Amino acid sequence: MNASKKFHISIALLSLLWLVIALISIFTGTYEIGPIDAILNPDELSKTIFLNIRIPRVLMATIAGGTLALSGAALQALFRNPLASPFTLGISGGASLGALIAIRLGLGIGILGFSMISISAFIFSILTMLFVYSVSKVGGVVATGRLLLAGVVANFLYSAVVMFIQFFSNFTESLQTMRWIMGSLDIVGFDTVWKTLIFVIPGCLLLLVSTKDMNLFGLGDDVATSLGVDVKRLERKIYFATSLAAGSVISVTGPIGFVGLIIPHILRMILGVDNRIILPCSFLLGASFLTAADTVSRTVISPVEIPVGIITAALGGIFFLWLLIRTKKEVIV
Amino acid sequence: MERIIECGNIVFSYNGTDVLNGINFSISPGQMVGILGANGAGKSTLLKILSGLLQPNSGETLYRNKELSKLGRKELSKHLAYIPQNPVFAFPFTVTETVLMGRAPYIGRFEFEREGDIEIAGQAMETVGISHLKDRLISQVSAGERQLASLARALVQEPEIMILDEPATFLDVRHRTEIMKILLKLKEERGISIVSATHDIFAALYYFEEIKILKDGVIFAEGSTETVVTEENLSNAYGINVTVKKENGRVFVFPSD
């Protein structure tokens, strides 16, 4: 099958998958509303639940899951390494700290409609990425060992600062932070959705228009340049766009782990490694996955909601383990 | 005489060390030039400057009488193909997909390859003899086969000049010979100019019509292969004593000590 056909078929199927999951998610929850009642004969309470809770939440899960998976795929292209993701590189940790600092400093108010919390998360994301990239790139090649170590170091440093802030917080603040760090899609109303989209849309678009160059980038700096790619510009574009998109998502949801790692991996196993296909498909599958995980998280021991980050981290951990065992024979440099 | 690439007085230094110290170089259509020289003599740097991948500190490089750095990179890649010594394949694309990447200059940002491109890739794989590998993953073929895939990738760019940086260094003798034969064929049948650095003096002797020897950032010997490959020049270039013997019209080179 040629690339174009593969692209169209997978986009169509994954869009359908997302639609089905989103619909199921909207009609599932502690408060039961049948689809027929909801459309033909909605009462006030149902209306409120739909418009203020369920639909914004499904949208947020879609945006968050899609963005994290898309960013993961883009970072894997940038680092030329399948283990890169916002979580493993410490970008999630950075964004979390950035967001937490902004929250604690009372910078909840936005500037010109941009949330200061998102901006702070973005700054910390991009700094982390620059740090990890410069530390792990040796002689033009990213060494996997250095990459993962740099990510671990960044995560440790950030969690030290987060714990420090925690230590001086009162009980309520501390509990809030704790819940937030676990990763949750617990939002009310569309306001947060719009505020996140302001950052997510340009970030994701910037990545999606660079997929062809990302493929060429995989042939090494010199060959990519010789085929017409402005390598430095592409690198900067990916730094900027992933920090912008993933940073602003994480500033709202907290660090939801492993979506950015698992989703592109699964897709590559099925569809091959062409970034022109993998990136857009990652968005759709990531969106579907997180929406499904969130539906599980709020219904499995209903009425209690488990933070969705716990579910994705557990699934991600198992997946990572499986990956390590499966690739045991390969030498990871 | 018609020139594809012409460069004059190229100086390049890296971290304060002079790598190239006034290089003059030109290549005509259908010419096959080998560049010899010890490790660190500046071969790779020179090839990167000729390919427009590095900018010299001074001196100019002309591509068909136009300043190379002023040509659009994408436009240039339809005429000039570059093959590194040890190509990177970060992700396991199939061999066909890898070869198709050479069509990038002909495909728009939001387009996929057309049937025509796939056909061109198929022909290129046939030319270099890797058609049987077309559906294999690039990560699962041998180093020699990967280098042949690089060659096919360069070929689908439809270049008039190919610049290669020791393309056969890591390969066994069969693949080395294969690559040299393909280059010779491309030169003879399609008139593609070839510039290649090489450590393989035998390949240089048999396949290149012109040799340039680089030492300490300057070309200190150049001309037809017979006149340049001498005991004196090789001993000088590599810093060891070399014996050059002719027997039955073939030239043999070996270290004397």
Interface residues (C-beta under 8 A of the other chain):
Chain A: N2 A3 S4 F7 A77 R80 N81 P82 V141 V209 K212 N215 L216 F217 G218 L219 G220 D222 V223 T225 S226 L227 G228 V229 D230 G272 V273 D274 R276
Chain B: K48 S51 G52 L53 G72 R73 K74 L76 S77 L80 A81 Y82 I83 P84 P87 V88 F89 A90 F91 P92 F93 T94 E97 T98 M101 G102 A104 P105 I107 R109 F110 F112 E113 I118 S150 R153 Q157
